[in-house]
Every structure is written in structure tokens, then in C-alpha cells.
Amino acid sequence: MTIPERIFKRLKEIKMTQKEFSKKTGISQSAISEWKSKNTNPSADKIMIICHVLKVSPEWLLSGIEKKDSKDNEPDFLVIDKKTEMGKFISDYNRLSDDSRLRLLGYMYALSEEYREQINKYKKEFDDLIDKKIE
């Protein structure tokens, strides 16, 4: 089975039209139609967004080989638009030195711990209030 055949097979499985697929991937309908009529492959820069929209792995899309029981699982990767806040954050992170990355990760971990502690504190206060009302 070719890449386009796998794409169209998956579209049929998830009941998605070519038009919907085009909107979600940003790939023109004419390019998608060309894959089908001329049996051409999508360009390499489109593979990840195609996998994201179809919820398949790049391995499956490119080779047809998949891990057991993984077809309906979420992919092991994220597709993030570079223009979004998260995309800009990741670009900035990638430009950091290794030491700066470690410092940032440490800071993020500390914030998440602080957040968990705060939530636990509020939960305890709430539970105490409920207990007092019950008495």
C-alpha cells in the first residue's frame, strides 16, 4: 500500500472528507487530489501535520508498519504551530544553552511543585470547612 492509499484509507476509517482534511492540514484540495489521481506522495514538510490530523504515527504513514495496538492511540509527538505562544516558547528554548535549559526546567519543576502544594492546601481547607459544617 502506498502513502496516498494509507491516507485515503484512514480518511475513510475516521469518516473525514478531503475538504475537512484540507482545512485541518492547510494542504490544498488540489494537492490532495493529485496524490490520489497521480499517486504522488505528500511533501516531507507535510508528514507530521498529516499524522497529527489522522492520529497515526509517521512510521505507519510512511511504511504501513505499526506497533501492536497503537493505531487508535494518540501519537508520541505534538504538532505545534511556530506562530503560537507555545511555538515561540519552544523555539526560544531550543536556542538556549544546555545550562540554561536545565535551569529553566528546574524552575518549571519548582513552579509545578508549588502549584501542587497550593492546591493541596486549598483542598485541606475546603475539607476542614465541610467537616465543620457536618458537625
N, C-alpha and C positions, 0 to 999 in steps of 0.2 A: 504494500500500500504506500502511495506517495504522500508527501506532506499535504498537498491540497486535498487529497482524498480523506486524510485523517481530519483535517479542518472541517470539511463539509459533513463528514460522518458525525463529528462531535456537535456541530451546529444542529444537526437533526436530532441527536440524543437530548440536547438541552432545549430543544424547541425554540431556537433563536433564528430569526430571519437574517439574511445577508445585510439588509438595511440596518437592523439593530446592531449587528456585529460591526458594521462600518462606523456607526456613530460611537460605539463604545471604544473602538480601537483607534479611531482617527484615520483609518485607511480608506481610501476612496472605493466606492462601489465598483468602479470600472477596473481597478486593480484586482479586487476580489473576484470579479467575473473572469478576468484574464487568467487567474490561477486555474479556474475550472475549465475554461474553453481551450487554453493553450497548454495546460498542465505545467505552468511555470510556478516556481517557488516564491514565497514572500521574501523580501529583502531581510538580511540578517538583523538590521536595526529594529525590525518589527516583531521578532520572535517572542521576546519577553512580554510585550503587551498582548499578543495573541494568546500566549499561555495563561496570562492573568485573566483575561476575559473568558477563556474557555475552561479555566480551572484545571489545567493539565500541566504536567511537567515538561520542560524543554526536551528531556530525553524521549518522552513519549511522542511529542510532536515531531521531532527530527528523525527518530528511528523506529517508533512504534513499540519500543520496549518500555515496559513499565514495571515498577515494583509491585509485588503482590498486594492486593487490597489498597492500592494507592490512588486509583483512578478518581474516586469521589472525594478524596481528601484535599484539603487546601494545599496549594503549592508551598514549597520550602523557601520561597522568596517573596519579596514585595516589589511592586512596581510603583515608584513614586515620581510624580512629575517634578522636574527640576525647578519649575517656576513657583512651586508652592513653598510655604514656610518650612515644611519638613525637608523638601528637596534642597532648599538653600542651606538648611542646617547640616544636612549630610555632606553637601559639597564643602562647606566650611570645615567640618570635622575631618574630612579626607585630606585637607591641606595642613592640618596640624601636625606637629612633630609627635613622635611616639610618647615622649614625656608629657606633652600637653594633652594628648588623648587619654593617658592614664589618669591625669589629674581631673579631667572633665568626667570621666567615668566614675571616679571616686566621689566627686561632688554629686553626681546624679544618684549614686547609690545612697549617699548620706541623706539627700532630699527624700528619696523614697522611704528610707527608714523613719525619718522624721514624720513623714505623712502617715505611715502606718501607726506610729506611736500616737499621733494626734487622733486618728480615727479610733484607736483602742480606748483612748482617754474619754472621748465623747460617748462611745458605746457604754463604757462603765458608768459614766454619769447618767446616761439615759436609763440603764438597767436599775441603778440605785433609785432614780425617781419613780420608776414603775413599781419597784419593791415597796417604797414608802406609800404609794397610793393604794396598794393592795392591802397593806397592814391597816 
